[in-house]
Amino acid sequence: HLKTIKRTGLGTALFEEMRYDVSGKENPDFVLNKPAYRKAQILVAGENFGCGSSREHAVWALTDFGFRCVISPGFADIFYNNSLKNSLLPVTLPEDVVNMLWDLVEEDPETTLFVDLKSQTVTLPDGQQHRFAIDPFRKICLLEGLDDLGYISSKDAAIEAYEAVSPY
């Protein structure tokens, strides 16, 4: 799976060793193989999520599967940054809050969590809100659907205006 340079088609490889048995058949006990979680867009995960997944392929697999956000008490640094550069929002919340979220969705798989990047909040069904931090530049890029180069290109007019009057 790590040879491809395409961002699509990797969803089937997501958590492959846990999702499938040795014959390639789905493991019915794996959480993402259960009907209630197949279309989840938010993944609630454990501490140091993404450790050992430093390549972008891990992020591509998550987004190709349908995830738009991962909530965890903490992320591996490379995975965290790759997520931000590939339109996957990594949300860091305290471990007790993540454990509560985990319990909520286990108790009721129909539980809906709302993640609002603009206000930097995660809202629970009862209205309880938890704030998260994000780098302002990365927030703009995610909200506007831009990568680093796209952001720079979006400033072409300002760059040209500066260059027109700059004595250098």
C-alpha positions as CSV (number, residue, x, y, z in Angstrom):
1,H,0.0,0.0,0.0
2,L,2.9,2.3,0.6
3,K,4.0,2.3,-3.1
4,T,1.1,4.3,-4.4
5,I,1.2,8.1,-4.8
6,K,-2.6,8.3,-5.2
7,R,-4.7,9.5,-2.3
8,T,-7.6,7.2,-3.2
9,G,-8.2,3.5,-2.8
10,L,-6.4,3.2,0.6
11,G,-9.6,3.2,2.7
12,T,-9.8,-0.6,2.3
13,A,-6.3,-0.9,3.8
14,L,-7.3,1.2,6.9
15,F,-6.5,-0.9,10.1
16,E,-6.1,-3.8,7.7
17,E,-4.5,-6.3,10.2
18,M,-7.5,-5.8,12.6
19,R,-10.3,-5.3,10.0
20,Y,-9.6,-8.6,8.1
21,D,-8.7,-12.1,9.0
22,V,-5.8,-14.0,7.2
23,S,-8.1,-15.0,4.3
24,G,-9.1,-11.3,3.7
25,K,-12.5,-11.7,5.2
26,E,-13.9,-8.9,7.4
27,N,-13.6,-9.4,11.1
28,P,-17.2,-8.9,12.3
29,D,-15.9,-7.9,15.8
30,F,-13.8,-5.0,14.5
31,V,-15.6,-1.8,15.3
32,L,-15.4,-0.2,11.8
33,N,-16.9,-3.4,10.3
34,K,-20.0,-3.0,12.4
35,P,-22.9,-1.3,10.5
36,A,-23.4,1.5,13.0
37,Y,-19.8,2.7,12.5
38,R,-19.2,2.1,8.8
39,K,-20.1,5.7,7.8
40,A,-18.5,7.5,10.7
41,Q,-16.7,10.7,9.9
42,I,-15.2,11.3,13.3
43,L,-12.8,8.8,14.8
44,V,-12.4,8.8,18.6
45,A,-8.9,7.4,19.2
46,G,-6.5,6.6,22.0
47,E,-3.3,8.4,23.1
48,N,-0.4,9.0,20.7
49,F,-2.6,8.2,17.7
50,G,-0.7,7.8,14.5
51,C,2.5,6.6,16.2
52,G,4.3,4.5,13.6
53,S,2.3,6.0,10.8
54,S,4.6,8.8,9.7
55,R,3.8,8.4,5.9
56,E,1.0,10.4,4.4
57,H,-0.6,7.0,3.4
58,A,-2.1,6.6,6.9
59,V,-3.9,9.9,6.6
60,W,-5.0,9.1,3.0
61,A,-6.4,5.8,4.3
62,L,-8.4,7.6,6.9
63,T,-9.8,10.2,4.6
64,D,-10.5,7.6,1.8
65,F,-12.5,5.6,4.4
66,G,-14.5,8.7,5.1
67,F,-13.0,10.2,8.2
68,R,-12.8,14.0,8.3
69,C,-11.7,14.3,11.9
70,V,-9.8,12.3,14.6
71,I,-10.2,13.1,18.3
72,S,-7.5,11.9,20.6
73,P,-5.7,12.9,23.8
74,G,-2.5,13.2,21.7
75,F,-1.0,12.5,18.3
76,A,2.4,11.5,16.9
77,D,3.9,14.7,15.6
78,I,4.5,13.6,12.0
79,F,1.0,12.1,11.7
80,Y,-0.5,15.3,13.2
81,N,1.2,17.5,10.7
82,N,0.4,15.2,7.8
83,S,-3.2,15.3,8.8
84,L,-3.4,19.1,8.7
85,K,-1.7,19.1,5.3
86,N,-4.2,16.5,3.9
87,S,-7.5,17.9,5.1
88,L,-7.9,15.6,8.1
89,L,-8.6,17.6,11.3
90,P,-6.7,16.2,14.3
91,V,-8.5,17.4,17.5
92,T,-6.6,17.1,20.8
93,L,-8.8,16.9,23.9
94,P,-8.0,15.8,27.5
95,E,-8.0,12.1,28.1
96,D,-11.0,12.1,30.4
97,V,-13.1,13.9,27.7
98,V,-11.9,11.4,25.0
99,N,-12.8,8.5,27.3
100,M,-16.3,10.0,27.9
101,L,-16.8,10.4,24.1
102,W,-15.7,6.8,23.6
103,D,-18.2,5.7,26.2
104,L,-21.0,7.7,24.6
105,V,-20.5,6.3,21.2
106,E,-20.1,2.7,22.5
107,E,-23.3,3.1,24.5
108,D,-25.2,4.5,21.6
109,P,-23.6,4.2,18.2
110,E,-26.2,6.7,16.8
111,T,-24.6,9.4,19.0
112,T,-23.7,12.5,16.9
113,L,-20.8,14.7,17.8
114,F,-20.4,18.1,16.1
115,V,-16.9,19.4,15.4
116,D,-16.8,23.0,14.4
117,L,-13.4,24.1,13.2
118,K,-14.5,27.8,13.0
119,S,-15.3,28.0,16.7
120,Q,-12.8,25.3,17.6
121,T,-15.3,23.3,19.5
122,V,-16.6,19.7,19.9
123,T,-20.3,19.7,20.9
124,L,-22.0,16.7,22.5
125,P,-25.7,15.8,22.0
126,D,-26.4,17.4,25.5
127,G,-24.9,20.7,24.4
128,Q,-21.7,20.3,26.4
129,Q,-18.8,21.9,24.5
130,H,-15.1,21.3,24.6
131,R,-12.6,23.7,23.0
132,F,-9.6,22.6,21.1
133,A,-6.5,24.5,19.8
134,I,-5.2,24.6,16.3
135,D,-2.5,26.6,14.5
136,P,-4.2,29.7,12.9
137,F,-2.5,29.1,9.5
138,R,-3.6,25.5,9.4
139,K,-7.1,26.5,10.4
140,I,-7.3,28.9,7.5
141,C,-6.0,26.3,5.1
142,L,-8.5,23.7,6.3
143,L,-11.4,26.1,6.2
144,E,-10.5,27.3,2.7
145,G,-9.5,23.9,1.4
146,L,-5.9,24.9,0.6
147,D,-2.5,23.3,1.0
148,D,0.6,25.3,1.5
149,L,1.1,26.1,-2.2
150,G,-2.6,26.9,-2.6
151,Y,-2.4,29.4,0.2
152,I,0.6,31.1,-1.3
153,S,-1.1,31.1,-4.7
154,S,-4.2,32.7,-3.1
155,K,-2.0,35.7,-2.2
156,D,-0.8,36.3,-5.8
157,A,-2.5,39.7,-6.1
158,A,-0.9,40.9,-2.8
159,I,2.5,39.6,-3.8
160,E,2.3,41.3,-7.2
161,A,1.1,44.6,-5.6
162,Y,4.1,44.5,-3.2
163,E,6.6,43.7,-6.0
164,A,5.2,46.6,-8.1
165,V,6.2,49.1,-5.4
166,S,9.1,47.4,-3.7
167,P,12.5,49.1,-4.3
168,Y,14.2,45.7,-4.1
